[in-house]
């Protein structure tokens, strides 16, 4: 009996769940600190969040071996570790932005900070398991926490955005549960490695139940990564969220969704069923193209960036669809560079946020707000132009290298039309990114808004520091691309799957 107990305890391999437990423990500590302090301190809460996220990131970076533990429920493979690194780096930068000059309701709420850490843990659980139930548990923890954080926004649009995110989250969960049910009916297992083994036995010929399950899973993942036509909620949620959470939504939930897509899509792409490949191909083409067209007609920068991020999701999903080692490396490289650029863009929107709507009765960041910005605040105009040029894929800025490697992987795998679609849509996207640059550099400021202090009402050294760091990385990205490729190659080539 004792030997059995020892064996079970050894099989736990607790180091596989430490990353999640670190931030969960951090969230509980913050709850306790806020319960026993007389006065709420935003700086203390932000510092504690950053501390636990940094410890978590250090632990992940210190892992040398890939392993499966906790009774096989947790899988630390290359995809899981790379995804967690992006999640934690993004979470660290975005929580740092909470230290703003103006005191907004969401960041003055004690519950915000433990929920932020619980949300991070949820995404980590989601990407670190091949058990369909545990993935769902992580999805629900993260989605419900994020929904509440959006609702903390004291503007009227905050509740509306939270409700839309909640409804879409429920639909995604329903699709996911139905898909998992069909997977289980077909294979008798809810673990991805067993489902893969079942398909191997059938010589990559999935049963009809597996195919039905896959279709529902495409819907579930489509809601999380804003795959067209499941993207309609995204612009309104961006508009109703403050720039910090809007930037977070543009990066973190999507990379978690990509990690799940890598595991699930891999099964059916290898099966070489023509209509499944064609379905994914068409969805990716539409996801890259349609949001670009919609972004052309937007009046608000946040809504433009929301449609832009959907198109960028299509680029990343294309790398998953291509399903080669080179394309998976390109996907992680692309998303890391997109993370850096988006942090910069949304940080400037947060820096310039005003409680009074001076430029538009509805939007916080219309194009007209930045009209003639180079005459009012030249440095801000130059920095925002750098991030727009990067998002447009203009060399030598960060996202250019991600797009180049994505297109290269498509060409090398024989997907010529997909590569052409990527390049054409990059040209279309350049129009609406350059449109903002034209407003900033070639138009006169609106009368009554020439005071630079209006654009710096929310500025602090922490926000300026974040913008400075990501701007430097964005400009000098050519010197880090090979380093990032070496890291991604190491993890991808040693992936358990």
C-alpha positions in Angstrom: 0.0 0.0 0.0 2.8 2.4 0.9 4.6 1.5 -2.4 1.5 2.3 -4.3 1.1 5.6 -2.5 4.8 6.5 -3.2 4.4 5.6 -6.8 1.3 7.8 -7.2 3.0 10.7 -5.4 6.1 10.4 -7.6 3.9 10.3 -10.7 2.4 13.6 -9.8 5.5 15.5 -11.1 4.4 18.6 -9.4 6.9 20.8 -11.3 4.5 20.5 -14.3 1.8 22.4 -12.4 4.0 24.9 -10.5 3.7 27.6 -13.2 -0.1 27.7 -12.7 0.1 27.3 -8.9 2.5 30.3 -8.7 0.0 32.8 -10.1 -2.9 31.2 -8.3 -1.0 31.5 -5.0 -0.2 35.1 -6.0 -3.9 35.8 -6.6 -4.8 34.4 -3.1 -2.0 36.5 -1.5 -3.4 39.6 -3.1 -6.9 38.8 -1.9 -5.5 38.4 1.7 -3.4 41.6 1.5 -6.4 43.6 0.3 -8.6 42.0 3.1 -6.2 43.0 5.9 -5.1 46.5 4.7 -7.1 49.6 5.7 -6.4 51.5 2.5 -6.3 50.1 -1.1 -2.9 50.6 -2.8 -2.9 50.3 -6.6 0.9 50.4 -6.7 1.2 47.6 -4.2 -1.3 45.4 -6.1 0.4 46.0 -9.4 3.8 45.2 -7.8 2.5 42.0 -6.4 1.0 41.0 -9.7 4.3 41.7 -11.5 6.3 39.8 -8.9 4.3 36.6 -9.2 4.1 36.8 -13.0 7.9 37.4 -13.1 8.5 34.4 -10.8 6.3 32.2 -13.0 8.1 33.4 -16.2 11.5 32.7 -14.6 10.3 29.2 -13.7 9.1 28.5 -17.2 12.4 29.8 -18.7 14.3 27.6 -16.3 12.7 24.4 -17.5 15.1 22.2 -19.3 13.1 19.0 -19.8 9.8 18.4 -21.5 7.5 16.2 -19.4 4.0 15.1 -18.7 2.8 14.9 -15.1 0.0 15.3 -12.6 -1.5 12.0 -13.6 -1.0 12.8 -17.2 -3.2 15.8 -17.1 -0.5 18.4 -17.7 1.8 18.4 -20.7 4.9 20.6 -20.7 6.0 20.3 -24.4 7.5 22.8 -26.8 4.2 24.4 -27.8 3.0 24.7 -24.2 6.2 26.3 -23.0 6.5 28.8 -25.9 2.8 29.7 -25.5 3.2 30.3 -21.8 6.3 32.5 -22.4 4.2 34.7 -24.7 1.3 34.7 -22.2 3.5 35.7 -19.3 5.5 38.4 -21.1 2.3 39.9 -22.4 0.6 39.8 -19.0 3.7 41.4 -17.4 3.8 44.3 -19.8 0.0 45.0 -19.7 -0.3 44.9 -15.9 2.5 47.4 -15.7 0.4 49.8 -17.7 -2.1 49.9 -14.8 0.1 52.5 -13.1 -1.4 55.5 -14.9 -1.8 59.2 -13.8 -5.6 59.2 -14.0 -7.4 56.8 -11.6 -9.8 54.7 -13.6 -12.4 52.5 -11.9 -11.1 49.2 -13.1 -7.6 49.6 -11.7 -9.0 51.1 -8.4 -11.0 47.9 -7.8 -9.2 45.4 -5.4 -10.7 42.4 -7.1 -9.1 43.3 -10.5 -5.6 42.1 -9.6 -6.4 38.6 -8.2 -8.8 38.1 -11.2 -6.0 39.1 -13.5 -3.7 36.4 -12.0 -6.5 33.8 -12.1 -7.1 34.6 -15.7 -3.4 34.1 -16.5 -3.5 30.8 -14.7 -6.5 29.8 -16.7 -4.8 30.4 -20.0 -1.8 28.5 -18.8 -3.9 25.5 -17.8 -5.6 25.8 -21.2 -2.3 25.4 -23.2 -0.6 22.9 -20.9 -2.9 20.0 -21.2 -4.1 17.5 -23.8 -7.1 16.5 -21.6 -10.2 18.1 -23.1 -11.9 18.6 -19.7 -8.9 20.4 -18.2 -8.6 22.6 -21.4 -12.3 23.5 -20.9 -11.6 24.3 -17.2 -8.8 26.6 -18.1 -10.9 28.2 -20.9 -13.8 28.9 -18.4 -11.5 30.3 -15.7 -9.8 32.6 -18.1 -12.9 33.7 -20.0 -15.1 34.4 -16.9 -12.2 36.4 -15.2 -11.7 38.4 -18.4 -15.4 39.1 -18.7 -15.5 40.5 -15.2 -12.4 42.7 -15.8 -14.0 44.2 -18.9 -17.2 44.9 -16.9 -15.1 46.9 -14.3 -14.8 49.7 -16.9 -16.9 52.6 -15.5 -18.1 53.7 -19.0 -21.4 52.6 -20.3 -19.8 50.5 -23.0 -18.0 48.4 -20.5 -21.1 46.4 -19.4 -22.1 46.0 -23.0 -18.7 44.7 -24.0 -18.6 42.3 -21.0 -22.0 40.9 -21.9 -21.0 40.3 -25.5 -17.8 38.7 -24.4 -19.7 36.5 -22.0 -22.3 35.4 -24.6 -19.6 34.6 -27.1 -17.7 32.7 -24.5 -20.8 30.6 -23.7 -21.2 29.8 -27.4 -17.5 28.9 -27.7 -17.8 26.6 -24.6 -21.0 25.0 -26.0 -19.3 24.3 -29.3 -16.2 22.9 -27.5 -18.3 20.6 -25.3 -20.2 19.2 -28.2 -17.0 18.7 -30.1 -15.4 16.9 -27.2 -18.4 14.7 -26.8 -18.1 13.5 -30.4 -14.4 12.9 -29.9 -15.2 10.8 -26.9 -18.0 8.9 -28.7 -15.6 8.1 -31.5 -12.5 7.1 -29.5 -13.6 6.5 -25.9 -11.0 9.0 -24.7 -10.9 12.7 -23.9 -7.1 12.9 -24.2 -5.6 14.2 -27.4 -2.7 11.6 -27.5 -5.3 8.8 -27.3 -7.4 10.4 -30.0 -4.3 10.7 -32.2 -3.4 7.1 -31.5 -6.9 6.0 -32.6 -6.5 7.8 -35.9 -3.1 6.3 -36.4 -4.7 2.8 -36.1 -7.2 3.8 -38.8 -4.4 5.0 -41.1 -5.4 8.6 -40.7 -9.0 7.9 -41.7 -11.2 9.6 -39.0 -14.7 8.3 -38.4 -17.7 10.5 -39.1 -18.1 11.2 -35.4 -14.5 12.6 -35.3 -15.2 14.8 -38.3 -18.4 16.2 -36.7 -16.4 16.8 -33.5 -13.7 18.6 -35.5 -16.3 20.9 -37.1 -17.6 21.9 -33.7 -14.0 22.4 -32.4 -13.4 24.8 -35.4 -16.3 26.8 -34.2 -15.1 26.8 -30.6 -11.6 27.8 -31.6 -13.0 30.3 -34.1 -14.7 32.3 -31.3 -11.5 32.4 -29.3 -9.2 33.5 -32.0 -11.8 35.6 -34.0 -11.8 33.4 -37.0 -14.3 34.7 -39.6 -17.3 34.4 -39.4 -17.0 34.1 -35.6 -15.4 37.5 -35.2 -18.3 39.9 -35.0 -18.1 40.4 -31.3 -14.5 41.6 -31.3 -14.7 45.3 -32.5 -17.4 46.1 -29.9 -15.5 44.4 -27.1 -12.4 46.4 -28.1 -14.5 49.6 -28.1 -16.0 48.9 -24.7 -12.7 48.0 -23.0 -9.9 50.4 -22.0 -6.8 50.2 -24.2 -4.9 48.0 -21.7 -7.5 45.2 -21.8 -8.2 45.7 -25.5 -4.4 45.1 -26.1 -4.5 42.1 -23.8 -7.5 40.6 -25.7 -5.7 41.1 -29.0 -2.8 38.9 -27.9 -3.2 36.5 -25.0 -6.5 34.7 -25.6 -5.6 34.2 -29.2 -2.2 32.6 -28.6 -3.9 30.2 -26.2 -6.4 29.4 -28.9 -3.6 28.9 -31.4 -2.0 26.3 -29.0 -5.2 24.3 -29.0 -5.5 24.7 -32.8 -2.0 23.2 -33.2 -3.0 20.1 -31.3 -6.5 19.6 -32.8 -5.9 20.8 -36.4 -2.8 18.6 -36.7 -4.9 15.5 -36.4 -7.1 16.3 -39.3 -4.6 18.0 -41.6 -2.5 14.8 -41.5 -5.6 12.8 -42.4 -5.5 14.5 -45.8 -9.3 14.7 -46.2 -9.7 17.1 -49.1 -12.9 18.9 -48.0 -11.5 19.5 -44.5 -8.3 21.0 -46.0 -10.4 23.1 -48.3 -12.7 24.3 -45.5 -9.7 25.4 -43.4 -8.1 27.0 -46.4 -11.2 29.1 -47.3 -11.7 30.1 -43.6 -8.1 31.3 -43.4 -8.3 33.3 -46.7 -11.5 35.0 -45.6 -10.1 35.7 -42.1 -7.0 37.4 -43.6 -9.0 39.4 -46.2 -12.4 40.4 -44.9 -11.2 42.2 -41.7 -8.8 44.2 -43.8 -11.6 45.5 -45.9 -13.6 46.3 -42.8 -10.7 48.1 -41.2 -10.6 50.5 -44.2 -13.8 52.2 -43.2 -13.3 52.5 -39.4 -13.3 55.9 -37.8 -11.8 54.8 -34.5 -8.3 53.6 -34.0 -9.3 50.9 -31.5 -11.8 49.4 -33.9 -9.3 49.6 -36.7 -6.8 47.7 -34.6 -9.5 45.1 -33.7 -10.1 44.3 -37.3 -6.4 44.4 -37.9 -5.7 41.8 -35.2 -8.3 39.5 -36.7 -6.4 39.6 -40.0 -3.1 39.0 -38.2 -4.8 36.0 -36.6 -5.4 34.7 -40.1 -1.7 34.9 -40.8 -0.9 32.9 -37.7 -3.6 30.4 -38.4 -2.2 30.0 -41.9 1.2 28.9 -40.4 -0.7 26.3 -38.3 -2.5 25.1 -41.4 0.7 24.7 -43.4 1.8 22.4 -40.6 5.6 22.2 -41.1 8.3 22.8 -38.6 9.3 26.0 -40.4 5.7 27.3 -40.4 5.2 26.6 -36.6 8.5 28.5 -36.0 7.2 31.3 -38.1 3.9 31.4 -36.2 5.6 31.8 -32.8 8.0 34.3 -34.2 5.2 36.2 -35.8 3.1 36.4 -32.7 5.9 37.5 -30.4 6.8 40.3 -32.8 3.1 41.2 -33.1 2.9 41.2 -29.2 5.7 43.7 -29.0 4.2 46.0 -31.6 0.6 45.8 -30.2 1.8 46.6 -26.7 3.4 49.8 -28.1 0.3 50.8 -30.1 -2.2 50.2 -27.2 0.2 51.8 -24.7 0.1 55.1 -26.7 -3.7 54.9 -26.8 -3.7 54.4 -23.0 -1.2 57.2 -22.6 -3.5 59.6 -24.5 -6.8 58.5 -23.0 -9.1 61.2 -21.7 -12.1 60.9 -19.5 -13.8 63.7 -21.6 -14.7 62.8 -25.2 -13.1 65.9 -26.8 -12.9 64.7 -30.4 -15.9 62.4 -30.9 -19.2 61.8 -29.0 -18.8 58.1 -29.2 -15.2 57.1 -29.7 -12.2 57.6 -27.4 -9.6 57.4 -30.2 -10.9 58.6 -33.5 -8.5 59.4 -36.3 -9.2 63.1 -35.8 -7.8 62.9 -32.3 -4.3 62.4 -33.8 -4.7 65.0 -36.5 -1.5 67.1 -36.7 0.0 65.3 -33.7 3.5 65.8 -35.0 3.1 69.6 -34.3 1.8 69.0 -30.8 3.8 66.1 -29.6 6.5 65.0 -32.2 7.9 62.1 -30.1 4.5 60.5 -29.6 3.7 60.9 -33.3 7.0 59.3 -34.3 6.5 56.4 -31.9 3.0 55.7 -33.0 4.1 55.9 -36.7 6.8 53.2 -35.9 4.2 50.9 -34.5 1.8 51.5 -37.5 4.7 50.8 -39.9 5.5 47.6 -38.1 1.9 46.4 -38.2 1.8 47.2 -41.9 4.8 44.9 -42.4 7.2 47.7 -43.5 10.9 46.8 -43.1 12.9 46.8 -41.0 10.3 47.0 -38.2 9.2 43.9 -36.2 6.1 42.4 -37.8 7.8 42.6 -41.3 10.1 39.7 -40.2 7.1 37.7 -39.0 5.2 38.2 -42.2 8.3 37.4 -44.3 8.8 34.1 -42.5 5.1 33.3 -42.7 5.0 33.9 -46.5 8.3 32.0 -46.9 6.9 28.9 -45.1 3.8 29.0 -47.4 5.9 29.2 -50.5 8.2 26.4 -49.4 5.2 24.1 -48.6 3.7 24.8 -52.0 0.8 27.0 -50.9 1.5 29.7 -53.6 -2.0 31.2 -53.6 -2.0 31.5 -49.8 1.4 33.3 -50.0 0.0 35.7 -52.7 -3.1 36.3 -50.5 -0.9 37.2 -47.6 1.1 39.7 -49.7 -1.9 41.3 -51.2 -3.5 41.8 -47.9 -0.4 43.2 -46.4 -0.6 45.9 -49.2 -4.3 46.5 -48.4 -3.5 46.8 -44.7 -0.7 49.4 -45.4 -3.5 51.8 -46.5 -5.3 52.1 -43.2 -2.1 52.0 -41.1 -0.6 54.8 -43.3 -3.9 56.7 -43.1 -3.2 57.3 -39.4 0.3 58.5 -40.3 -1.1 60.9 -42.8 -3.4 62.3 -40.2 -0.5 62.8 -37.8 2.0 64.2 -40.2 0.2 65.9 -43.0 -2.9 67.5 -41.5 -3.4 70.4 -39.2 -4.5 70.0 -35.6 -8.1 70.6 -34.7 -8.6 74.1 -33.2 -8.6 73.9 -29.4 -6.6 70.7 -29.1 -3.1 72.1 -29.7 -2.1 71.7 -26.1 0.2 68.7 -25.7 -0.9 68.2 -22.1 -4.2 66.9 -23.4 -2.4 63.9 -24.9 -0.3 63.3 -21.8 -3.0 63.5 -19.2 -2.6 59.8 -18.4 1.1 59.5 -18.7 3.5 58.1 -16.1 7.1 57.0 -16.2 5.9 53.3 -16.2 3.8 53.8 -19.3 6.5 55.8 -21.0 9.1 53.1 -20.0 7.0 50.3 -21.6 6.6 52.3 -24.8 10.3 53.0 -24.9 11.3 49.4 -24.5 9.0 48.0 -27.1 9.8 50.8 -29.5 13.5 49.9 -29.3 12.8 46.2 -29.8 10.5 47.1 -32.7 13.2 49.2 -34.5 16.1 46.8 -33.8 14.1 43.6 -34.3 16.5 42.5 -37.0 19.0 41.7 -34.3 16.7 39.5 -32.3 15.0 37.5 -35.1 17.6 34.8 -35.3 17.7 34.6 -31.5 13.9 34.1 -31.4 14.1 31.5 -34.2 16.7 29.6 -32.4 14.5 29.4 -29.3 11.4 28.4 -31.2 13.3 25.8 -33.2 14.6 24.3 -30.0 11.2 23.9 -28.5 9.3 22.9 -31.7 11.8 20.2 -32.7 11.6 18.7 -29.2 7.8 18.9 -29.1 6.2 15.8 -27.5 3.5 15.6 -30.2 
